[in-house]
């Protein structure tokens, strides 16, 4: 048998004892080994020239492998952004052994390795399988990784833990026979809190988990959101779908899309176009399909929900009091620690605990990048202080969800030692950016250098605090992987007669008050983008009222003052 497809016996992974992540069973692991063997053979055939690139492309995309500008990029699935320390260490090992010592965390809460040799992919897949990870359905016209609130299981305003239902959707959608070849890719997001931290209105399907007056769990269902060349906010199809009928309703939503979605035009193939064009008729078709489905077959059994929920049981929180003396003393005695805590520490549902957001946006750095050494440091901190849990957020940061307040100083010190203690969460330098033309073969302009220039211009922390909450999102092409449409300040790089031009939108939002940004006017050349952002923020500061965020001021005064300031010299 060819060496690349030789089956291998793997021991069960060893997890930290308190890690709350879904653990594969033998069926899951056997499936991964079969998939690895299958794709290893396909890789070997490609290396021998028996498959052309056109023949190999659909096979590699099904396994998360892209051919980018400089090398293959391997996108690894991190289901609903939940990792344990063992898995993060394995990702660090992959980065060091087969990449260039780092990985890039994405807005889909996955990780990408940008410098992969094709011959190494089977070994990477084996290394992932060792810790119950894979790259299946991170590409292609299928249901992609479901994303959720990064503070799931920890947030005080949480009503329902979305991890449970994200895992159910993962199991239901993986290699679903009807949905393997959809008209286009399909993305789902779930929030279980009163404040939407999962951007559900810009997804193909967005779910708001909630409870009724009797305490029963159900879902508000939003369908047809998406960005790209035709940005559209989702339409609410239903206020309430009972828990046991969730999969049946999702099945109906996607069946109607699969049957009627435009396959002849890639730019019109997303469900958002179908929902927009059909209007109320789409809702009626979904309801008819839902009524037709045999409910017994699709019923979500409470026992299954209970079994999966057990994987996400709360850690053994100690009985603690909020704001212990050691924490208060550290805040009072160390201004650098206090500045970090102000931006990075979030309230927790358990007294005496907090959630820590780790910025992957150092001043002048590449948003979302994380070195192998940094991954290992975060894994060690998670084991020591956070029950072995790590989360990846859809805004390209990491989270330690359950940290004792008395341990926050030690966590900050550990992060500071590896360059991960930038105190800028929610501020102007906490920028979302796609890889852009530095890596992506689809990009028409650079994103990373623009993000670096802006963060360097606004590096002064006092100035960032004066500006307050303001989100900048940058995309290097119309596909909008940087979510520029919903940034308070959105920047889109395009090619204009062979030169990079950057269009700017204002007033976007991806939370409960979701909105698409408004285009201010003609684009700006590469070397003028940072000056344009400077002008926008000066205009905001000149017009804001007491306590107003950037987006509040924009909504109050409108586009005109910003447009006038930007183009006054033209």
Number of C-alpha atoms within 10 A of each C-alpha: 6 9 9 19 19 12 13 9 8 13 8 14 14 10 16 15 9 15 22 21 20 19 15 15 10 10 8 13 18 13 11 21 20 13 15 25 20 14 21 23 17 20 24 19 14 17 13 10 10 13 15 12 13 8 11 15 14 14 16 21 20 19 24 20 26 21 19 17 15 13 15 18 22 30 26 26 25 23 24 30 25 24 21 23 25 21 25 21 21 20 25 24 20 23 26 16 13 17 20 15 17 25 26 22 28 25 20 26 28 25 25 23 23 25 20 23 13 18 14 15 20 21 15 23 25 19 19 20 22 21 24 18 23 24 23 23 23 24 24 23 18 23 26 21 28 28 31 33 29 30 29 25 22 21 23 15 15 20 18 20 24 28 29 22 24 21 20 18 18 18 12 12 21 16 15 13 8 13 19 17 15 23 24 21 20 22 20 26 26 29 30 28 22 15 16 19 22 28 25 31 30 32 27 28 27 29 28 24 25 24 16 11 6 6 9 10 17 21 23 17 25 24 27 24 28 26 22 18 13 15 20 22 22 24 21 17 19 15 11 17 21 18 20 18 19 22 21 22 23 17 21 21 24 22 19 20 24 19 11 14 22 19 15 9 10 10 14 17 20 26 30 26 20 18 22 16 11 12 12 11 11 19 19 13 17 21 17 13 17 20 13 11 14 10 15 11 8 15 14 18 12 11 9 11 16 11 11 18 19 14 15 17 13 14 14 8 14 11 9 14 12 16 15 13 12 14 19 13 11 15 19 11 11 11 11 12 19 20 15 20 20 13 19 22 23 17 18 23 15 19 16 21 28 26 24 26 26 27 26 26 27 23 21 18 16 23 28 27 21 23 17 24 17 20 24 20 21 27 26 18 23 24 20 14 21 27 23 26 29 30 23 31 28 23 25 26 25 26 24 26 27 28 24 24 28 21 16 23 20 14 23 22 14 18 19 13 12 15 14 21 24 22 25 26 23 18 21 24 31 27 29 29 31 31 25 24 21 18 20 21 13 14 23 23 25 27 28 24 18 26 29 21 18 21 23 16 16 18 17 12 16 10 12 18 14 10 19 16 18 20 24 26 28 30 32 31 27 20 18 25 21 30 29 35 33 28 27 28 26 29 33 26 29 21 14 13 7 8 12 19 24 29 19 25 23 28 25 26 24 21 16 14 10 18 20 22 20 18 17 17 12 11 20 19 16 16 13 14 21 21 14 19 19 16 17 19 18 14 20 22 16 8 16 17 12 7 9 17 17 24 21 16 19 22 12 12 13 15 16 11 14 21 16 12 14 20 13 8 6 4
